[in-house]
Every structure is written in structure tokens, then in C-alpha cells.
Amino acid sequence: MHLTKEQEKMLNGEYGSIVSRMMRLLVRLGDVYGAEKMIPVASVQVAGVSYKSIGDPGLEFLQDVASEARVKVLTFLNPAGMDLENWKELGIDEKFAEKQLAIIEAFKKMGIVISATCTPYLAGNLPRYRQHIAWSESSAVSFANSVIGARTNREGGPSALAAAITGYTPYYGLHLDENRQPNVVVEVKAELKNSTDFAAMGYFVGREVKKGIPYYRGIRDADVDDLKELGAAMAASGAVALYHVEGITPEANEVETEGIEKIEFGEEELGEIYEKLNTGDEPDIVIFGCPHASLNEIIKIARLVEGRKARKPFWICTSRAVKEVAERMELDKKIEEAGGKLVADTCMVVSPIENMFSTTGVNSAKAAHYLPGFCKQKVVFRSMEDLLR
């Protein structure tokens, strides 16, 4: 791999041992994937933030890095294991909170924005079309590549952190034009009525295409929330990091679809996924926001629950940035009066909800996929409207 003089200095330790370790990691990664060079990145999103996910070894690693290194580009954080301000109110164990706050302190020391969200594009980190970035959370990677048309591989926590500290990433994979071509056309025959139907379709397609790049044909309309759920589900059931939607996503008219495999998604497949993801009967709690809820979703929920009282608790997980706007609009009051909570910085998958609940209602196929394993939950998978009803 060709390195510039600046990159060689980083590798050789002229900027300190941590920078050298980070550059060495990136060089090895580039060698594995046959990258010819490094490219600068405009922004980074780092995963591996929840204490539940990384434990004491992760905390020690981050504290070691923070003792010396600082990030060179705009860097955002993935969700933490708890609401960083209101964790006591949500019943989080004090020992867990102490470790989680120590992780956050290490990231803060590095100069990383404590965004704690899986939707950085809704909270101030919005790359432009064809811009090279290094993001790590699977749904954020999918959204950036597909809906925005930026360019990123699905980075691991360490490689994303290395990109943040050096400002570079190896030039391979989805950074290259030739690797962004679709290899399967999805003919959509089902009527998609809401974001949860998009999530169910994404779950089916991700399972079928694995690491492939699907091209959707037959979707008449889709908003940001629909596409967010679609990408998140494909990344959970498969490892899809890029998709195209005819007439909707920016690169759909730049790619070739002739002669590639075709699959269909109809009402039968839609019903099959709903049946598969439903493993519980009556939820102890309903949680929205996986990926983190947009302001538009919070407005919808506030309208649906206004003047009503929930029989069970419900949470809406979102970023701190979106929560503060929602509070300014007094949407939080309407939600709280109905028995709900606006929760920032975390989500149902990376928080220790297994200590509080056993069956969770969700409108997210990603959450429905991960909750049984990560949080020992039974799942009720329904649309937002059905769960609230």
C-alpha cells in the first residue's frame, strides 16, 4: 500500500505510540482487502459505546487511547447503555452507570462528540453525496451509503476509532465505484402501509441476499423513516451495507440491473416475517426508536397518544439533539401525560432491559432480531399504530 510522508510519520511513531498503533491497524486492514492507498475521511461514527457491549476490557482500551490521542475529524458516538442524564429514573444499576460514564469520559477526552445516537445524520453529522466517511453502526452505514450516497465500509469499533484519530481509512470496498453495483433485483409486490412493513421487507431481503446489494423496484414512495427501517433490518438479518431504490435513492439511476438475479417480495413473504418475528403475546413495555426515532416519529406518537392513558409503559428512544427539540415543542409533556417517556442516548438493544422486562413490543425488525439474544426478551412485532392501540 502506498503511504504519504505524513502517513508514514504516523506509522513510524512520530506522533506518538497510540497514533502509530491506530495507523498500523488501518494498514493491516488495507493489506487484507488489497487497498492501494489511504484516503482522508470527512467524518467518523464510532460504535462500541455501551458498557453492556464492551465491558471492562473495552473501558481499559478506551482509557489507554484517551491518555494520549485526540481525534482529527468530526466524530460521533453510537448509543450508550443508558440515558446519560436520566439513568436513575429508568432504573439503571449504579455500578453499571459508573462504568458507562467512565466510557463516555474517555471518548470526551479524545474530542469525540457525545452524540450517543445511531442516527448521526439526524443529529448534526450529515455527509454529502459521494463523500468518504468511516462509520460503524450498521443502520447508519446503510443510510449513509444508500439514502445519502456517501461512501463508507461497515467499520468495526477499533477501525472507526483509528480513522478518527488518524483522519484516514483504507481505499477499498464501498469507497470504489465498481463495488457499488447491485447484484439482485427485488420486485416489490406487497402493499407497504407503514415503516414496519418496510422493516419486515428489509428483514426478508437481508436474509436472502446476505452481503449483497439489492435494487428495489416497485416502491412507489418512501420517506426517511421508511428507508431508515428498511436499511436497519437488512443489516440485522444479513449484512447489507448498501441498497438502491428505483426512482428514490441517489445512485439508483447510475447502476446496471440487466441480467442479475431477481426475487419477489409479496404479501405472503410479508406475513411470514411478521409471524417469524413475533415470539410473545402481551408486552410488558413498548419501545420505539431502533434506529433512534426522528422528530417526525415523535410528533406522530404524541398525536396518537394525546388525551389517552397507556395501560403499560412505553419509551421512545432518540438522540439527545432530537429530544431537546421535542421538549422545546412540549411533545414530551403529551407523551408523559399518556404514561410514556422520551429516552435519549440509548436503545432497547444496548441497554440492560433484561433486568426490568421479559416481553417487549417493538415496531423495528432490527430490534425484534436482536432482543431475544442480547436482552433475553420475547418480542411483539407490530406497527407503531397497532402497538399503541
Helices and strands as residue ranges (DSSP letters): H 5-11, H 17-32, E 38-40, E 43-46, H 51-66, E 74-77, H 94-109, G 120-122, E 134-135, H 138-143, I 144-148, H 157-166, E 168-170, G 173-175, G 177-180, E 184-188, H 195-209, E 214-217, H 224-237, E 244-245, E 261-265, H 267-277, E 285-288, H 295-305, E 314-318, H 320-328, H 331-337, E 340-344, G 353-355, E 359-362, H 365-375, E 378-381, H 384-388
